[in-house]
Amino acid sequence: MAMASAVILFFYLLIGLSDSIHFHPELENVNHQETIYSTKVLSVLDVAITHLRVRDEKTYSAPFATHAYSKETIELADGSTKREYPRLDYGGAYLLDPEHERMIDIALKSLAGLFYGLIIWCFVSVVIIFTVKCRKNSSFKDIFHSMLKQNDVPWKVIHLTLGAVLVVLTVSLTLSNYYHILGTDKIGQDVFYQALKSVRTGLVIGTLTTLVMLPFAILMGLMAGYFRGWVDDVIQYLYTTLSSIPGVLLIAAAILMLQVYMANHADDFVSLEQRADMRLLFLCIILGITSWTGLCRMLRGETMKLREVDYVQAAQAFGVGDFTIILRHLLPNVMHIVMISIVLDFSGLVLAEAVLSYINIGVDPSMHSWGNMINSARLEMAREPIVWWSLAAAFVFMFVLVLSANLFSDAVRDAFDPRIRGA
């Protein structure tokens, strides 16, 4: 389960990294004198899924639909008007008889995507086997048979999960060339595109907040547990006071201060992307400052126990410096707690972004995130007929990421916890 989750997390990470490489696209220059770049910012992911980014409809459309979700007044050839569901500009627009051809066309396109996915899967599997063969200096046949057997590395699970994810991706991308597989939102933007773009926001919230939190938690936890006395009292007072402040109110106050600053210094934030990234960075910093207290408490208690062991007492007797003892003897022995906390807190931070965006104090409304998708779905669920696909898409993508992170964190906890290893 851990390796299967690791494969899924790898694909999430791949999507997030491709969406983090930004550039200004080059504009067509008629004079051919100098290169002119657009003010619009695109990412590698935007280029890879251009067909999802540019094929916008007028308004809502259901998944795999060929007609709009609401009736419109359409003018006929004889000048009369009629209320009916208009055809979409891109979703199944090439079908002459959508009512009878749509299901057959979807099945054929799915088989084509399945075929592409199996080919890519076989190619990647051969590359993995060849890489292992070069490292172990064995024959291709022996490596293949050893991977089919149960050994230390569950290669069978890795290959099966890799194949399943590749097939799902290729089928989805193949169908998305012809249909809106997850429908469109109020302004006609593809929901599948929004869900893919939201992966980067979730990963940035989880990883960057962790990087902000770790220095505070590790440094203060080790110092409080080792030095004790007035140092311990000051650090305890600090994290107790910080824990008593409602985190939502603190985040809301910080976001409002940032909005006032950006409004007063509008010249420093030229594009919407800069404003959105600045708000995302500030949100990660605030979440990191407010979420280090739990890990600090655990490290303080573990350090108070470790400072009494024989090798620490011997180091003190030989005159070794305090910070040398902390770095050489204490920090390596509490790293299992740090690793467990990192992977366990990651999923919680991803969910926190969704909750904060739902109450409008999360990321910028112009940034793609699962929280913003859920927030916009509030009104969609109240209309008639119900628009359910935006909420469902955000839920599925976030559920798979959080579930994979939790399963992977269980394996990390078992691997790093000395009590389980000793058992």
Residue pairs with C-beta under 8 A, 6 or more apart in sequence:
1 407
1 410
1 411
2 407
2 408
2 410
2 411
2 412
3 153
3 154
3 157
3 158
3 161
4 157
4 158
4 160
4 161
4 407
5 403
5 404
5 405
5 407
5 408
5 411
6 404
6 408
7 158
7 161
7 162
7 165
8 161
8 165
8 400
8 401
8 404
9 401
9 404
9 405
9 408
11 165
11 169
12 199
12 203
12 401
12 404
13 203
15 45
15 196
15 199
15 200
16 199
16 200
16 202
16 203
16 204
18 43
18 44
18 45
18 48
19 43
19 44
19 45
19 46
19 196
19 197
19 199
19 200
20 43
20 200
20 204
21 43
21 44
22 41
22 42
22 43
22 273
23 41
23 42
23 43
24 37
24 38
24 39
24 40
24 41
24 42
25 37
25 38
25 40
25 42
26 35
26 36
26 37
26 38
27 36
27 37
27 38
29 35
29 36
39 271
41 271
41 273
45 196
45 197
45 200
46 53
49 173
49 176
49 193
49 196
51 176
51 177
52 176
52 190
52 192
52 193
52 196
53 190
53 193
55 89
55 90
55 180
55 190
56 184
56 187
56 188
56 189
56 190
57 68
57 88
57 89
57 90
57 91
57 180
57 184
57 188
58 68
58 86
58 89
58 188
59 68
59 69
59 70
59 184
59 186
59 187
59 188
60 68
60 69
60 70
60 183
60 184
60 185
60 186
60 188
60 387
61 67
61 68
61 69
61 88
61 91
61 180
61 183
61 184
61 188
62 69
62 183
62 389
63 179
63 180
63 181
63 182
63 183
63 389
64 91
64 92
64 102
64 106
64 175
64 179
64 180
64 181
65 88
65 91
65 92
65 179
65 180
65 183
66 87
66 88
66 91
66 92
66 93
66 95
66 98
66 102
66 179
67 85
67 86
67 87
67 88
67 98
68 85
68 86
68 87
68 88
69 85
69 183
69 385
69 387
70 85
71 83
71 84
71 85
72 83
72 84
72 85
72 86
73 81
73 82
73 83
74 81
74 82
74 83
74 84
74 86
75 81
76 82
87 93
87 98
88 180
90 180
91 178
91 179
91 180
92 98
92 102
92 105
92 178
92 179
94 178
95 101
95 102
95 105
105 178
106 175
106 179
109 174
109 175
109 178
110 171
110 174
110 175
112 174
113 167
113 170
113 171
113 172
113 173
113 174
113 175
114 167
114 170
114 171
116 170
116 174
117 163
117 166
117 167
117 168
117 169
117 170
117 171
118 163
118 167
120 166
120 170
121 159
121 162
121 163
121 166
121 167
124 162
124 166
125 159
125 162
125 163
128 159
129 140
129 143
129 144
129 147
130 140
132 143
132 147
133 139
133 140
133 143
136 143
138 146
146 155
147 155
147 156
147 159
148 155
148 156
150 156
172 181
172 192
175 181
176 190
176 192
180 190
180 191
180 192
181 192
182 190
182 191
182 192
182 195
182 389
182 392
182 393
183 191
183 387
183 389
183 390
184 190
184 191
185 191
185 194
185 376
185 380
185 387
185 390
186 376
186 380
191 373
191 389
191 390
191 393
192 393
194 368
194 373
194 390
194 393
195 370
195 373
195 393
195 394
195 396
195 397
197 368
198 368
198 369
198 370
198 372
198 373
198 394
198 397
199 397
199 401
200 368
201 280
201 353
201 363
201 367
201 368
201 369
201 370
202 350
202 353
202 369
202 370
202 398
202 401
204 280
204 284
205 280
205 283
205 284
205 287
205 349
205 350
205 352
205 353
205 363
206 346
206 347
206 349
206 350
206 405
207 346
208 281
208 284
208 288
209 284
209 287
209 288
209 291
209 349
210 288
210 342
210 345
210 346
210 349
211 288
212 284
212 285
212 287
212 288
212 289
213 287
213 288
213 289
213 291
213 292
213 295
213 345
214 292
214 295
214 338
214 342
216 288
216 289
216 292
216 296
217 292
217 293
217 295
217 296
217 299
217 338
217 341
218 295
218 299
218 331
218 334
218 338
220 235
220 238
220 239
220 292
220 296
220 300
221 295
221 296
221 297
221 298
221 299
221 300
221 303
221 334
222 299
222 300
222 303
222 326
222 330
222 331
222 334
223 231
223 235
223 326
224 231
224 232
224 235
224 236
224 296
224 300
224 303
225 232
225 299
225 300
225 301
225 302
225 303
225 304
225 306
225 307
225 330
226 303
226 307
226 322
226 325
226 326
226 330
227 322
228 304
232 300
235 296
235 300
236 300
239 292
239 293
239 296
239 297
242 289
242 290
242 293
243 293
245 290
247 290
247 291
248 356
248 359
248 361
250 286
250 290
251 283
251 286
251 287
251 290
251 356
251 361
252 361
254 282
254 286
255 279
255 282
255 283
255 286
255 361
258 278
258 279
258 282
262 268
262 269
262 275
262 278
262 279
269 275
269 278
272 364
272 366
275 364
275 366
276 363
276 364
276 366
276 367
279 363
279 364
279 367
280 363
280 364
280 367
283 353
283 356
283 362
283 363
287 349
287 352
291 345
291 349
294 341
295 337
295 338
295 341
295 345
298 337
298 341
299 334
299 337
299 338
302 333
302 334
302 337
303 330
303 334
306 312
306 329
306 330
306 333
306 334
307 330
311 329
312 325
312 329
312 330
315 324
315 325
315 328
315 329
316 325
320 328
335 416
336 416
336 417
336 418
339 412
339 416
340 409
340 412
340 413
340 416
340 417
343 405
343 408
343 409
343 412
343 413
344 406
344 409
344 413
346 405
346 409
347 401
347 402
347 405
347 406
347 409
350 398
350 401
350 402
350 405
351 398
351 402
353 362
353 363
353 369
353 370
353 371
354 362
354 369
354 370
354 371
354 374
354 394
354 398
355 362
355 371
356 362
356 363
356 371
357 363
357 369
357 370
357 371
357 372
357 374
357 375
358 371
358 374
358 375
360 375
362 369
362 371
362 372
363 369
363 371
363 372
365 372
370 394
370 397
370 398
373 390
373 391
373 393
373 394
374 390
374 391
374 394
374 395
376 390
377 387
377 388
377 390
377 391
377 394
380 386
380 387
380 388
380 390
380 391
381 387
381 388
381 391
413 420
414 420
415 421
